[in-house]
Amino acid sequence: MPKASIAVKRVTATNLRDRLKTYLKEATANRVILVENRRQPSKYLVDKEFLDSLMHERESMLATLEILADRELTDRLLTLSKTIDDDVVAGRLLRTTDVFDA
């Protein structure tokens, strides 16, 4: 999977207040705004869809790690993966429509 680069634009809290609409438009996809303030820790302003996709990817990775941590399940899946191509060719697998009558 190719890495997506994330562009970070630094702004002061004062600039954010003065140009909020502009920075809200700039926080899209892989572009985030780093808001720096002398009195508080820095914060990121991010696009909701971008953060949602990161959270979805995180959940997917955690699920994968959970499966891989279960050595018995991982071994079973690896064993099944060795025969799946032959099973498809031989017609030993059912299609989704066969199972769910869709």
C-alpha positions, 0 to 999 in steps of 0.5 A, a space after each residue: 500500500 503506497 503511503 499518502 503524504 500529509 501536508 501540514 500547514 502551521 498557523 497561529 491561533 490568532 491567524 486561525 481566528 482571523 481567517 477561519 473560513 480560509 483555513 477550514 477550506 484548506 483542511 481537506 483530504 491529506 492537508 491538515 492545519 497545525 494550530 500553534 498557541 503559546 498558552 496551550 498545546 498545539 492542535 490539528 484541524 483536519 477534514 472529517 472525511 480524512 479523519 474518518 478514513 484514518 479511523 476506519 483504517 486503524 480499526 481494520 489494522 487492529 482487527 487484522 492484528 487480532 486475527 494474527 495474534 490468534 496463532 491457531 486461526 492464522 494457521 487455519 487461514 493459511 492452510 485454507 489459502 493454499 487450496 482456494 484456487 483449486 477449489 474455485 477451479 473445481 467448483 467446490 465453492 459456493 457463490 454468495 447468490 447460492 448461499 443467500 439466494 439473492 
